[in-house]
Amino acid sequence: MTLESDCQQGRSKDFIFSRRGVLQGLASIVLPFLVPRTQPCSLYPSPEFKMGDLVAYDWEPDDDDALEVATDFGEILGMRWVPEPDGYCMIGNAWVYFIRWTHSTCPGILSKPCYDGEPTYSFDLRLIKHG
């Protein structure tokens, strides 16, 4: 019995699979499981701090009457990876953080919370509390 004679007896050609169709269907199911999955490589390291973390920045005041070391406290609002030095950030391959400063141990510096827009490097900060 030939294919043409089967079709004349009411059987449709649509329900007859060719070998190529069967092999393609089987390959589309099996091949994704045979290909090894690779982990995407990260272009930069994970940041030390996350948005919302409370951090401190220690610095030495220029004023002779001030404390020897002052500390500013703030909350991280944003971060940026700096792959190479540019006009805005002088050190490359580092995370910089943008902080809303809330208070300081140096009197008269921060009368109210403020955001100065200046990037602060991770090595200048220390974690106070996770946000």
C-alpha positions in Angstrom: 0.0 0.0 0.0 1.5 3.3 -1.0 1.1 6.8 0.5 -1.1 7.9 -2.3 -3.5 5.0 -1.9 -3.7 5.6 1.8 -4.7 9.3 1.2 -7.4 8.2 -1.2 -9.0 6.1 1.5 -9.6 9.1 3.7 -6.3 9.3 5.6 -4.8 12.7 5.7 -1.2 13.5 4.8 -1.1 16.0 7.7 -0.9 13.1 10.2 1.9 11.3 8.6 5.4 12.3 10.0 8.4 12.3 7.8 11.6 11.0 9.2 13.1 14.5 9.1 10.2 15.9 11.1 10.6 13.3 13.8 14.3 13.7 14.0 14.0 17.5 14.2 11.3 17.3 16.9 13.3 14.9 18.9 16.5 16.9 18.6 14.7 20.1 19.7 13.6 18.3 22.9 16.9 16.5 23.7 19.6 18.9 22.6 19.0 21.6 25.2 19.6 19.1 28.0 22.8 17.9 26.4 24.4 21.3 26.0 26.4 22.2 29.2 25.1 25.3 31.0 27.6 28.0 31.8 27.3 30.5 34.6 27.4 34.1 33.3 30.7 35.7 34.3 30.4 38.9 36.3 32.1 41.9 34.8 32.6 43.4 38.3 32.7 42.2 41.9 29.7 42.4 44.2 29.3 45.7 46.0 30.2 45.8 49.7 27.2 47.8 50.6 23.6 47.8 49.5 21.1 50.6 49.0 19.5 51.5 52.3 22.6 50.5 54.4 23.6 52.9 57.1 27.3 53.8 56.9 29.9 56.0 58.6 32.7 58.1 57.1 35.6 59.1 59.4 37.6 62.2 58.5 40.0 64.7 60.1 38.6 68.3 60.5 40.9 71.2 59.5 39.7 73.3 62.3 42.1 73.4 65.3 39.2 73.6 67.8 37.4 70.6 66.4 37.7 67.0 67.4 40.7 65.0 66.2 38.5 62.7 64.2 34.9 63.4 63.1 32.4 60.9 61.8 29.6 61.6 59.4 26.7 59.1 59.3 24.4 58.5 56.3 22.3 56.1 54.2 23.3 54.8 50.9 21.0 56.1 48.1 22.8 54.6 45.1 26.0 53.1 43.8 28.1 52.9 40.6 30.8 50.7 39.4 33.8 52.7 38.0 35.7 50.5 35.6 38.4 53.1 34.9 39.2 56.5 36.2 37.3 59.4 34.7 36.9 63.1 35.4 34.3 62.4 38.1 35.9 59.4 39.9 39.7 59.3 40.1 40.1 55.6 41.0 39.1 52.8 38.7 37.9 49.2 39.4 36.0 50.4 42.4 32.5 50.9 43.7 31.4 54.4 44.6 28.4 55.2 46.7 26.0 58.1 46.8 25.0 58.9 50.4 22.3 61.0 52.1 24.2 62.3 55.1 22.1 62.4 58.2 24.3 63.7 61.1 27.9 64.2 62.1 30.0 64.2 65.3 31.5 67.4 64.3 29.3 70.3 65.5 27.9 72.7 62.9 28.6 70.5 59.9 25.3 68.9 59.3 22.4 70.8 60.7 19.9 68.7 58.7 20.1 65.7 56.4 21.6 66.4 53.0 22.7 64.8 49.8 25.8 66.4 48.3 26.0 64.3 45.1 29.6 63.5 45.7 30.8 59.9 45.2 32.3 58.1 48.2 34.5 55.1 47.7 33.8 51.9 49.6 37.2 51.9 51.3 36.3 55.2 53.0 33.1 53.8 54.5 32.2 51.4 57.3 29.0 49.6 57.8 26.8 50.6 60.8 23.6 48.7 60.0 22.2 46.8 57.0 19.2 48.5 55.5 
